[in-house]
Amino acid sequence: MFSGTVFGDIILASKVALALILWVMLFKSAIMPNHFWLPGVYLGAPIPAVALFTASADIIGIYGIARLFLTVFGSDVVFEDYQRILMTILAFIAAGSSLASATLVSLQRNVRRIVAYSTISQFSLALMGVTTNTNEGVAGAIFHLVSNSLGDMLVLYSAGMATVLCGRSLECLSVLRKYKVAYISLILGFLNLFGVIPILPGFWSKAILTLVFIKTEFPAGAVVVLASSGLCALGYFRVLISSLRLGVTEKGTQEEISLTIPTITLILLIITTLVLGVSLLFFEDLRNFLVFNVGNSIVDYKRYVRVVLGV
């Protein structure tokens, strides 16, 4: 009655499952062409919800891809060649997604849409880091997700204050000059996303990714990092220039608007961002821990399994 053999092709089924799960993860992290849902969410959802998305929910897709390829289907799988092909395809999808979304950032005139397409571009860079399958690449990817979350939250909360005080147009951002904490937050947030100042974590995450791409003989990845950063900067600085305009006044309201909680939130975000960036600048041990320990905890799937199972 029983032949003692497995019915069907388990390898083929695993390949199909891997491809389908990968597509879902790309949708979760809004990597192009699965990005269509994210700009609408960022445009219509309340600011706290959007900040929560970018800081936690959206990054699950990138982390899931890392765990999928490096833990579930690690280097010892029987279809290792197929896995390598998928990773290569994924790298090119991420590169195209980063450049395309960065181009869209440069064309937007709404802060929320700028942040939305910027997030897609930054997530795509992180995904490129994961595809290198190295400790440094994975660590750079995870850290880039963290630094992007900090930058997004700084920009979104400060822009949210401008929306309450004046409206959603770029010109309304000029009212923030009256509110120094919010204005500093807006500037720091965009500079962190740009990634050119060493005292901000955005610089270090992009630097790690760039060096990894050069080290792994993928110079096109380094070019994508630089090109996407330049394109995004066009959108970032359009916002900052708009905040310098004169003649914009706050909306007249019968009730006094309390900005205490948003201001405290922004102060905590500013402190966190600066402390993290300055620590990475002056403490080499922290950089080494980030690059080797954090990355190795994901790449070394055997260690991960031992820690999870407690053996």
PyMOL commands that set and color helices and strands:
alter all, ss='L'
color gray80, all
select helices_A, chain A and resi 10-28+38-44+47-57+60-72+80-105+111-131+135-165+170-178+180-194+201-215+219-242+260-282+284-299+301-309
alter helices_A, ss='H'
color red, helices_A
deselect
rebuild
show_as cartoon
